[in-house]
Amino acid sequence: MRIVVDAMGSDNHPGPDVAGAVLAAREFGDTIILVGDQAQIEAELTKQDTSHLALEIRHAGQAVSMTDKPSEVVKSKPDSSMHVGLGLVKAGEADAFVSAGNTGAVLGIAMLRQVGLGRIPGIKRPALGVIFPTKERPLLIDNGANADCRPEYLLQFGLMGSLYVERVLGIENPRVALVSNGEEEGKGNTLIKESIPLLAASGLNYVGNIEPKEFMRGAADVAVTDGFTGNIMMKTAEAIASYMSDTIRDELMAGPLTAVGGLLAKPAFGRVRQMLNPDEVGGAPLLGVNGPVIIGHGRSNAYAIKQAVAQARRMVAHNVVAAIAAGLATAEPAPVSSKEVL
């Protein structure tokens, strides 16, 4: 495969981005195309053992920062690493795009048909679907691409999430649920209540409403929500996991007896830490755009970038974009709101 890595994406670019690309090229044997400032990329590559690796550099004269406004950067930085990288996928010169950069900017540029990939025909809003770092590895969609949603968006999120889980994770007929504040159909806000009949009639394996605590226990394979709620859920879970890890470590070191116990339990704690580590997931697929795109966290290290490339490879190998297009074509059409803006 030929995978593009945005070398100017992460908070500490280009170090982790380049190092992660090298790890990916070494482990998977693919061609990794590093896009960004050529001089900076070459300087980072001198720190790596790149012998016998298929690495290419495509220069981009601009970089998108985390503070850039997505609505402005789409037009104000036409030579950004995001524009150039997504353009390679659009032109068929690469199979997928990976970035740990500004999520809104990646979304905005990817949706432009002129320079990006555009939406899959019929998709109203692309969505981020993140594999939650729990034992069951369920998918949460949307994770921040759409703060404000309509019921017909959630219906399509459920369809895209179901197809992704079925193709990439190999779960047949995955269970789809709506995230709500109660399992009963009467619970939830207006968005949830209006989305229930659409999902119930969709032909998906819809199992009803689900509370966050049940989602964490694996009661559904795909949890559907608006991007505002989903992003808060993910960030809250990450914060709690980090807090609990730090607290347990401090308490174990509080006395000699607990320190001995902690030493004996260290292998078990290590396995739990690995399971909950978001770096293992690497990034979130941006579902609904007309090409494989993975968006990682700004704090991504080299290992996380490598894992994001692994996610991109799976999207390509399982032809997820074509599966969504085909699934959308055969799905029951959702009613369109009179206020819908395409």
TIVORO-479449 format. One record per atom (N, C-alpha, C): residue in one letter; x negated, y negated, z. Coordinates in steps of 0.1 Angstrom, whole numbers, plus 2048, in hexadecimal, padded with zeros to 3 digits. Layout:
BEGIN
AXYZ/...
// end
This chain:
BEGIN
M7F880C800/M800800800/M7F77F4800/R7FD7E87FD/R7F77DB7FD/R7FF7D3807/I7F97D0812/I8007C981D/I7FA7BB81F/V8027B081F/V7FD7A3822/V7FD7A0831/V7F279B836/V7F1797844/V7EF788844/D7F778084A/D7F677284C/D7EA76F856/A7DF76C851/A7D376A85A/A7D475D862/M7DE754860/M7DF748867/M7EC748870/G7F1754873/G7FD75587A/G7FD754889/S7F475C890/S7F575D89E/S7F07518A5/D7F37508B2/D7EF7448BA/D7E07428B9/N7D974D8B9/N7CA74C8B9/N7C474F8AB/H7CB74C8A1/H7C6750893/H7B9749890/P7B174F888/P7B475B880/P7AE768887/G7A8767893/G7A1772899/G7A977F89A/P7B577F8A2/P7BD78B8A3/P7C2790896/D7C678688D/D7CC78A881/D7C3792878/V7B678D877/V7AC79386E/V7A87A0875/A7A67A0882/A7A27AD889/A7AC7B8887/G7B97B3889/G7C47BD887/G7C57C2879/A7C27BA86F/A7C37BE861/A7B87C885F/V7AC7C6864/V7A17D0863/V7A57DD869/L7AB7DD875/L7AF7E987C/L7B97F1873/A7C37E986D/A7CD7EF864/A7C77F5858/A7BE7EE852/A7B77F3846/A7AF800849/R7A9801854/R7A180C858/R7AA81885B/E7B5816862/E7BE821867/E7C782685B/F7CC81D853/F7D6821849/F7D082383B/G7C481D839/G7BE81F82B/G7C5816821/D7CD80D825/D7D480481B/D7CB7F8817/T7CF7F180D/T7C97E480A/T7D07D9813/I7C97D281A/I7CE7C7822/I7CA7BA81C/I7D37B2819/I7D17A4813/I7D279A81E/L7C7794822/L7C678982C/L7C977C825/V7D3775829/V7D6768823/V7D475D82D/G7CD752829/G7CA747832/G7BE74082D/D7B8738836/D7AC731833/D7A073B831/Q79B73B825/Q791745821/Q78574482A/A78073882C/A773737834/A77573D842/Q78173A849/Q78373F856/Q78574E856/I78B75384C/I78D76284B/I780769849/E778763840/E76B76983E/E76276984A/A76375E852/A75B75D85E/A75F768868/E76C76B869/E771775872/E76D78386D/L76D785860/L76A79285A/L75B79685D/T75378C85E/T74578F861/T74379586F/K74D794878/K74D79A885/K7517A8885/Q7577AD87A/Q75D7BA879/Q7557C3870/D7567D0872/D7517DA869/D75B7DD85E/T7597D7853/T7627D8848/T75E7E183C/S7537E983F/S74E7F2835/S7597FC831/H75A7FE824/H76380881E/H772805820/L7757F8824/L7837F4826/L7887EC81A/A7957EE817/A79B7E680C/A7A17D9811/L7997CF812/L79D7C2817/L79C7B780C/E7A67AF80A/E7A67A4801/E7A9797808/I7A478C802/I7A777F808/I7AE7777FD/R7B9770801/R7C07667F9/R7C0759800/H7BA74F7FA/H7B9742801/H7C673B801/A7C973580D/A7D572C80E/A7D0720816/G7D2714810/G7CC708815/G7D4702821/Q7DF707825/Q7E7702830/Q7EB70D83A/A7ED70A846/A7F2713850/A7FE70D857/V80771685B/V813712862/V811714871/S81370A879/S81170B887/S81E70E88E/M81D71289B/M8297168A2/M83270A8A5/T82C6FE8A5/T8336F28A8/T83A6EC89B/D8366F188F/D83C6EC883/D84B6EF883/K8536E587E/K8616E887C/K8636F086F/P86A6FB871/P86C704865/P8736FD859/S87C6F485C/S8846ED852/S87B6E484A/E8706DF850/E8676D6849/E85B6DD842/V8566E8849/V84A6EE844/V84D6F6837/V8596FA835/V85D701828/V8596F981C/K85A6EC81D/K8576E3811/K84A6DC813/S8466D9820/S83B6D0822/S82D6D7821/K82E6E5822/K8216EC822/K8226F7817/P8236F480A/P8256FE800/P8197077FE/D80D703803/D80270C802/D7FE71380F/S808715817/S80671C824/S80372A822/S7FD73182C/S7FB73F82B/S80874782A/M813742830/M82074882F/M825748821/H82473C81A/H82973A80D/H821744803/V814743805/V80B74B7FC/V80E75A7FE/G80E75E80B/G81076C80E/G81D772809/L82876B80C/L83576F807/L83676F7F8/G82F7657F2/G82F7647E3/G8297717DD/L81F7767E4/L8187837DF/L82278E7DF/V82A78F7E9/V83479A7EA/V83F7977DF/K84378B7DD/K84D7887D3/K84878B7C5/A83B7897C3/A83678B7B5/A83279A7B3/G8347A27BD/G8317B07BC/G8227B47BD/E81A7AA7C2/E80C7AC7C4/E80A7B37D2/A8147B37DA/A8127B97E8/A8207BF7EB/D8207C97F5/D82C7D07F8/D8337CB804/A82C7C480D/A8327BF819/A82A7B381F/F8307AB828/F82A79F82E/F82B7A083D/V82079E844/V81F79E852/V81A791858/S82178B861/S81D77E867/S82077E876/A81777887E/A81A77688C/A81C76788E/G820760884/G822752884/G83074D888/N833741885/N83F73A888/N84B742881/T85474888A/T85E750885/T86874887C/G86C73C880/G875735877/G86F73186A/A86272F86A/A85C72B85D/A85B737854/V858743859/V85874F851/V86575284B/L870750854/L87D75284F/L881749844/G87E73C847/G88273283D/G87B73382F/I86E736830/I867738823/I86B74581C/A86D750824/A87175D81E/A87E75C817/M88775381C/M895752817/M89574A80A/L88B743807/L88B73B7FA/L8887447EE/R8917447E5/R88F74D7D9/R8837477D0/Q88173A7D0/Q8777347C7/Q8697397CC/V8667387D8/V85873B7DD/V8587477E6/G86374B7EC/G8637567F5/G86A7627EF/L87276A7F7/L8787767F2/L8877757EF/G88D76B7F6/G89B76A7F5/G8A27757FD/R8AF7737FE/R8B777D806/R8BB7897FD/I8BD794803/I8C37A07FC/I8D179B7F7/P8D579D7EB/P8E27987E6/P8ED79D7F0/G8F57937F4/G9007977FD/G8FD79480C/I8F179380F/I8ED79181D/I8EF782821/K8F778082B/K8FA77282F/K8EE76C837/R8E9773841/R8DE76F849/R8D477A84C/P8C7779849/P8BE78384D/P8BD78385D/A8B878E862/A8B778F871/A8AB796875/L8A6793881/L89A79A886/L89F7A688E/G89A7B188B/G89D7BD893/G8917C289A/V8917C18A7/V8857C58AF/V8877D28B6/I87D7DB8B5/I87E7E88BC/I87B7E58CB/F8847E88D4/F8827E48E2/F8787EE8E8/P86F7E98F0/P8647F18F6/P8697F9902/T873802900/T87780B90A/T876819905/K87982390D/K87683190A/K87E8358FD/E88A8308FC/E8938348F1/E89082D8E4/R8898218E5/R8858198D9/R8918158D1/P89C80F8D7/P8A780A8CF/P8A47FD8C8/L8AC7FA8BE/L8AA7EE8B6/L8B47E38BB/L8AF7D78BE/L8B77CB8C1/L8B77C28B5/I8C37BE8B0/I8C47B58A5/I8D07AC8A7/D8CE79F8A7/D8C37978A2/D8BB7928AE/N8AE7908AC/N8A578C8B6/N8A077E8B5/G8A77758AF/G8A37678AE/G8A47608A1/A8A8767896/A8A9760889/A8B5757888/N8C075B88F/N8CD75488E/N8D375189C/A8D07458A1/A8D67418AE/A8E57418AE/D8EB73C8A3/D8F973B8A2/D8FE745897/C90874D89B/C90C757892/C91B758890/R92075E885/R92E761883/R930770883/P93C774885/P93E783886/P93978A87A/E93B78586E/E93678C862/E92778D862/Y920784869/Y91178686A/Y90E792872/L91579387D/L91279F886/L9167AC880/L9207AC877/L9237B8870/L9177BC867/Q9127B2860/Q9067B6857/Q8FA7B9860/F8F87B386B/F8ED7B7874/F8EE7C6878/G8FA7CA87B/G8FC7D887F/G8F97E1873/L8FD7DD867/L8FA7E585B/L8EB7E6859/M8E47DB859/M8D67DB857/M8CE7E2861/G8D27E086E/G8CC7E7879/G8CE7F6878/S8DA7FA875/S8DD809874/S8D480F869/L8D380985D/L8CB80E852/L8BD80F855/Y8B880485C/Y8AA804860/Y8A680F86A/V8AF811874/V8AC81C87E/V8AD829878/E8B782B86E/E8B8838868/E8AC83B85F/R8A8831857/R89D83384E/R88F834855/V88C82B85E/V87F829864/V87D832870/L887833879/L88683B885/L88C849883/G89284C878/G897859876/G8A385D87E/I8AB854883/I8B785788B/I8C3858882/E8C9863881/E8D4865878/E8E185F87F/N8E8858877/N8F585287B/N8F384A889/P8EA840889/P8E7839895/P8F383289C/R8F38328A9/R8FE82C8B0/R8FC81D8B0/V9068158AD/V9058078AC/V90F8018B6/A90A7F78BE/A9127F18C8/A9107E28C8/L91A7DB8CE/L9197CC8CF/L9157C98DE/V90B7C08DF/V9077BC8EC/V9117B28F2/S9167B68FE/S9207AD904/S91E7AE914/N9277A791B/N9267A6929/N92F7B1930/G9347BA928/G93C7C592D/G93F7CE922/E9427DB925/E9457E591B/E9537E4915/E95C7DE91D/E96A7DD918/E96B7D490C/E9747D7903/E9767CF8F7/E97B7C18FB/G9817BF906/G9857B290A/G97A7A890F/K96F7AE912/K9637A6917/K95C7A090B/G95479590E/G94C78F904/G952781900/N94A77A8F9/N94F76D8F4/N95676E8E7/T95A7638E1/T9627648D5/T95B76B8C9/L94E7698C8/L9467708BE/L94777F8C0/I9457848CC/I9467928CE/I9547988CB/K95E7918D0/K96B7968CE/K96F7968BF/E96B78D8B8/E96E78C8A9/E9657968A1/S95A79A8A7/S9517A38A0/S9557B28A2/I95C7B58AD/I9607C38B0/I9687C98A5/P9727C38A0/P97A7CA895/P9727CC888/L9697C3885/L9617C4879/L9587D187A/L9517D2886/L9487DD887/L9507EA889/A95B7EA88F/A9647F6891/A9687FB883/A96A7F387A/A96F7F786D/A9647F8862/S9587F7867/S94D7F685D/S948804858/G94C80F85E/G94681C85A/G93981F861/L934816869/L928818871/L92C82187D/N922827884/N92582E890/N92682489B/Y93181C89B/Y9328128A5/Y9388188B2/V9308158BD/V93481B8CA/V93A8118D4/G93C8058D0/G9427FB8D8/G9397F18DE/N93D7EA8E8/N9357E08EF/N92B7E78F8/I9207E18FB/I9157E6903/I90F7DB90B/E90D7DE918/E9077D4921/E8F87D6920/P8F07CB922/P8E17CD921/P8DC7D8929/K8E17DB935/K8DC7E693D/K8DD7F3937/E8E97F5930/E8EB802928/E8E280291C/F8E07F7916/F8D77F790A/F8C97FB90E/M8C47F791A/M8B77FB91E/M8B6809921/R8C2810924/R8C281E927/R8C482791B/G8C582090F/G8C6828903/G8D482C8FF/A8DE824903/A8EC828900/A8F08248F1/A8E781E8EA/A8E981B8DC/A8DC81B8D5/D8DC81E8C8/D8D081D8C0/D8CD80F8BA/V8D98088B8/V8D87FB8B2/V8E17F28BB/A8DC7E78C0/A8E37DD8C8/A8E47D08C0/V8F07CC8BD/V8F37C08B4/V8F67B48BD/T8F07A98BA/T8F379D8C1/T8EF7918B9/D8F27858BD/D8ED7798B7/D8DF7778BB/G8D876F8B2/G8C976D8B5/G8C67668C2/F8CF75D8C6/F8CC7568D3/F8CC7608DF/T8D77688DF/T8D87728EA/T8CD77C8E9/G8CA7818DD/G8C078B8DB/G8B27878DF/N8AF77A8DB/N8A27758DF/N8A07748EE/I8AA76F8F4/I8AA76E903/I8A877C909/M8B0786904/M8AF79390A/M8A0798909/M89A7978FD/M88D79C8FB/M883795904/K883787904/K87A78090C/K87C78391B/T888784920/T88B78892E/T885796931/A88779F928/A8827AD92A/A8727AC92B/E86C7A5922/E85D7A4922/E85879E92F/A85F793934/A85B78C940/A85D79594C/I86879D94D/I86A7A6958/I8607B1958/A85D7B794D/A8537C194C/A8457BC951/S8417B094C/S8357AA951/S8357A8960/Y8407A2965/Y84079F973/Y8407AC97B/M8477B6977/M8477C397F/M8397C997F/S8327C9973/S8257CE972/S81B7C797C/D81C7BA97C/D8137B2984/D8167B5993/T8237B5996/T8277B79A4/T8227C59A9/I8247CF9A1/I8207DD9A5/I8117DE9A7/R80A7D799E/R7FB7D79A0/R7F77D09AD/D7FD7C59B0/D7F97BD9BC/D7FD7C59C8/E8087CC9C8/E80C7D49D4/E8037E09D6/L7FF7E69CB/L7F77F29CC/L7E97EE9D2/M7E57E29CF/M7D87DD9D4/M7D87D79E1/A7E47D79E8/A7E67D09F4/A7E07D7A00/G7DD7E49FF/G7D77ECA0A/G7D07F8A05/P7C77FEA0D/P7BF80AA09/P7C8816A05/L7D3818A0C/L7DB824A0A/L7E28239FC/T7E88179FA/T7EF8159EE/T7E58149E2/A7D98109E4/A7CF80F9DA/A7CC81D9D5/V7CA8279DF/V7C88359DB/V7D383B9D4/G7E08379D8/G7EB83C9D1/G7EC8379C3/G7E982A9C2/G7E98249B4/G7DE82A9AB/L7D382E9B1/L7C98359A9/L7CD8429A4/L7D584A9AC/L7DA8579A8/L7E585599E/A7EC84A99F/A7F8848996/A7F4840989/K7E783D988/K7E283497D/K7E683A96F/P7E484796C/P7E884C95F/P7F784A95C/A7FF84C966/A80E84A964/A81183B961/F80B832969/F80D824967/F808820959/G7FD826954/G7F8823947/G80182793C/R80883293E/R812836934/R81E82D933/V82282993F/V82E820940/V82A81293A/R81E80E93D/R819801937/R819801928/Q81480C923/Q81380E914/Q82180E90E/M82B815914/M83881690F/M83F80890F/L83C800919/L8437F391A/L83B7E8913/N82F7EB90E/N8277E1908/N82D7DD8FA/P8317D08F8/P8367CC8EB/P82C7CD8E0/D81F7CD8E3/D8147CF8D9/D8167DC8D1/E81B7E68D8/E81D7F38D1/E8277F28C6/V8317E98C7/V83B7E78BC/V8357DF8B1/G82D7D58B5/G8267CD8AB/G82E7C18A5/G83A7C38A1/G8427B889B/G8507BD898/A8587B3893/A8667B5891/A8687B4882/P8707BE87C/P8737BD86E/P87D7B286B/L87B7A9861/L88579F85D/L88E7A6853/L8997AA857/L8A27B284E/L8AC7A8847/G8AE7AB83A/G8B77A3832/G8B079B828/V8A3799829/V89B79281E/V89779D814/N895799807/N8927A27FC/N8847A77FB/G87F7AB806/G8717B1807/G86E7B4816/P8647BD818/P8617C1826/P8597B682C/V85E7B1838/V8577A683F/V8577AA84E/I84C7A9855/I84B7AC863/I84579F86A/I84C79B875/I84878F87C/I84479488A/G83779188D/G83279489B/G8327888A4/H82F78B8B1/H82E7818BB/H8227788B9/G82476B8BC/G8187628BB/G80D7668C4/R80F76D8CF/R8047718D8/R7FE77F8D3/S8017838C7/S7FC7908C3/S7ED7918C3/N7E879C8C8/N7DA79F8C7/N7D77A88BB/A7CB7AC8B9/A7C87B48AD/A7D07C18AC/Y7D17C88B8/Y7D97D48B8/Y7E87D28B3/A7EE7C78B8/A7FB7C48B5/A7FD7C18A6/I7F37BA8A0/I7F37B8892/I7F27C588A/K7EA7CE88F/K7E97DB888/K7F67E2889/Q7FC7E2894/Q8097E9896/Q8147E288D/A8137D588B/A81D7CE882/A81B7D3874/V80E7D5870/V80C7DA863/V8127E8861/A8117F086C/A8177FD86C/A8267FC86A/Q82C7F2871/Q83B7F086F/Q83E7ED860/A8357E585A/A8377E184C/A8367ED843/R82D7F6846/R82A80283E/R83780B83E/R83D80C84A/R84981484C/R85580E844/M856801844/M8617FB83C/M85F7FE82D/V8537FD828/V85080081A/V85280F817/A84D817820/A84E82681D/A85C82B81D/H864825825/H872829826/H87C82181E/N876818816/N87E81080C/N88A809813/V88780381E/V8927FD826/V89A7F281F/V8937EA817/V8997DF810/V8A47E4806/A8A07EE7FF/A8A97F47F5/A8B57FB7FC/A8B2801808/A8BC80880F/A8C77FE814/I8C27F2819/I8CC7E881D/I8D47E3812/A8CE7E1806/A8D57DC7FA/A8E07E67F6/A8DC7F37F6/A8E67FD7F2/A8F17FE7FD/G8ED7FE80A/G8F77FF814/G9017F3814/L8FC7E7811/L9047DC810/L90E7DD805/A9097E27FA/A9127E47EE/A91D7ED7F0/T91B7F77F8/T9268017FA/T92E7FE807/A92A7F480F/A9327F181B/A93E7EA818/E9487EB822/E9547E3820/E9517D4821/P9577CC818/P9547BE818/P95A7B8825/A9527AF82B/A9567A8838/A95E79C834/P96879883B/P96F78C839/P96678083A/V967776832/V95E76A832/V96675F838/S95F758842/S96574D849/S96674183F/S970739840/S97272D838/S96772383A/K960725846/K95571C849/K947721845/E94772D83F/E93B73483C/E93372B831/V926729834/V91E72282B/V91372C826/L91472E819/L90A738813/L8FE73180F/
// end
